Structures are given as structure tokens and as C-alpha cells.
Amino acid sequence: MIKPFDENLTNALCAKQSLVDDNTNPTKLDRQKYMDAASGHGYKIIGYFFEPNIDESLIRNELRNEREMVPIVGIKSTLGKLQRPEFANAVTITKKSTLASVY
């Protein structure tokens, strides 16, 4: 069964549209499925990695409205799954960045 997101991704890739995956994708496997699909359609992949800071993440989460807040266990669980990207991938240019404080 093709999920709607996968179908939309495939359609965008076939149409050669610019794409942004605005998702956490904490594991290599999470990221790899998008990179494989995009590189298979001739895309140049530029990834941005934001080094997490749990204290800053929790503060930013508290600044969200109640409906958009992520449960603390979800933030900590995702951090626990994090596999930092490998910067030597020949297909991918990964840029390591830090977030500015928002308070």
C-alpha cells in the first residue's frame, strides 16, 4: 500500500520539483529512504543537521501553544534514537548548524 506522503513524494520527484523534508528523521534509515528516492531521480541532496540541545529544545517546546507542544517523553525518546549524519557521503552535502536562542 502506498501512503499518501510517499505518493506525493514520488509525484514531486518525477516532476523535478524542489523539495524540503521538514521532519526530525533521527536515524540514518529515516533519512536514507528520502535520499535514495531523491538521488535516484537525479537530485543533489543538501542536508542540514542541527546539533540538539535538550535544554533549549524543552524551552522552545514550552513556548509553543498547548496544542502544538510535544510530550517531553517524545523529545527525549527522539534524542535517544539520534544517529548523527556521516559527513563523508559523496552524494550528500550535509551542513552542521546550531540554532539561535529564541527567548
C-alpha positions as CSV (number, residue, x, y, z in Angstrom):
1,M,0.0,0.0,0.0
2,I,1.4,3.4,-1.0
3,K,1.0,6.0,1.7
4,P,-0.2,9.5,0.6
5,F,3.1,11.1,1.6
6,D,5.1,8.5,-0.4
7,E,2.8,9.1,-3.4
8,N,3.2,12.9,-3.1
9,L,7.0,12.5,-2.8
10,T,7.1,10.3,-5.9
11,N,5.0,12.8,-7.8
12,A,7.2,15.7,-6.8
13,L,10.3,13.8,-7.7
14,C,9.0,12.9,-11.1
15,A,8.0,16.5,-11.7
16,K,11.5,17.6,-10.7
17,Q,10.1,20.0,-8.1
18,S,12.3,21.4,-5.3
19,L,11.7,19.6,-2.1
20,V,12.2,20.1,1.6
21,D,11.7,17.4,4.2
22,D,10.9,19.3,7.4
23,N,11.0,16.4,9.7
24,T,13.1,15.1,12.6
25,N,14.4,11.9,10.9
26,P,16.6,10.9,13.8
27,T,18.0,7.7,12.3
28,K,20.1,7.0,9.3
29,L,17.4,4.8,7.9
30,D,14.8,7.5,8.3
31,R,16.9,9.9,6.2
32,Q,18.2,7.3,3.8
33,K,14.8,6.5,2.3
34,Y,14.4,10.1,1.2
35,M,18.0,10.4,0.0
36,D,17.7,7.2,-2.1
37,A,14.5,8.3,-3.7
38,A,15.8,11.8,-4.5
39,S,19.2,10.7,-5.8
40,G,17.5,8.1,-7.9
41,H,15.8,10.9,-9.7
42,G,19.0,12.9,-10.2
43,Y,18.6,15.3,-7.2
44,K,21.5,16.9,-5.5
45,I,20.9,16.5,-1.8
46,I,21.8,19.1,0.8
47,G,21.1,18.1,4.4
48,Y,21.2,20.4,7.4
49,F,22.0,18.9,10.8
50,F,21.1,20.9,13.8
51,E,23.0,19.7,16.9
52,P,20.4,19.2,19.5
53,N,20.5,20.8,22.9
54,I,17.9,19.2,25.2
55,D,17.6,22.2,27.5
56,E,17.0,24.6,24.5
57,S,14.5,22.0,23.0
58,L,12.5,21.9,26.1
59,I,12.4,25.7,26.4
60,R,11.3,26.0,22.8
61,N,8.6,23.4,23.4
62,E,7.3,25.3,26.4
63,L,6.9,28.4,24.1
64,R,4.5,26.5,21.8
65,N,0.8,26.8,22.3
66,E,-0.7,23.8,24.1
67,R,-2.0,22.1,21.0
68,E,1.5,22.1,19.4
69,M,3.5,21.0,22.4
70,V,5.4,17.8,22.1
71,P,5.3,15.5,25.1
72,I,8.7,15.6,27.0
73,V,9.0,11.9,26.7
74,G,8.7,12.3,22.9
75,I,11.6,14.8,22.8
76,K,13.8,12.7,25.0
77,S,12.9,9.5,23.0
78,T,13.8,11.1,19.7
79,L,17.1,12.4,21.1
80,G,17.8,8.8,22.3
81,K,17.3,7.5,18.8
82,L,19.5,10.1,17.2
83,Q,22.2,8.9,14.8
84,R,24.3,11.8,13.7
85,P,24.8,12.1,10.0
86,E,28.0,10.9,8.3
87,F,29.6,13.9,6.6
88,A,31.6,11.7,4.1
89,N,28.6,10.7,1.9
90,A,29.6,11.5,-1.7
91,V,26.0,12.2,-2.8
92,T,25.1,14.4,0.1
93,I,26.3,17.7,1.3
94,T,25.5,18.0,5.0
95,K,25.7,21.3,6.8
96,K,26.1,21.2,10.5
97,S,24.3,24.2,12.1
98,T,23.3,25.4,15.5
99,L,20.0,27.1,16.4
100,A,19.9,30.6,17.9
101,S,18.1,31.1,21.1
102,V,14.5,32.2,20.7
103,Y,13.9,33.7,24.1
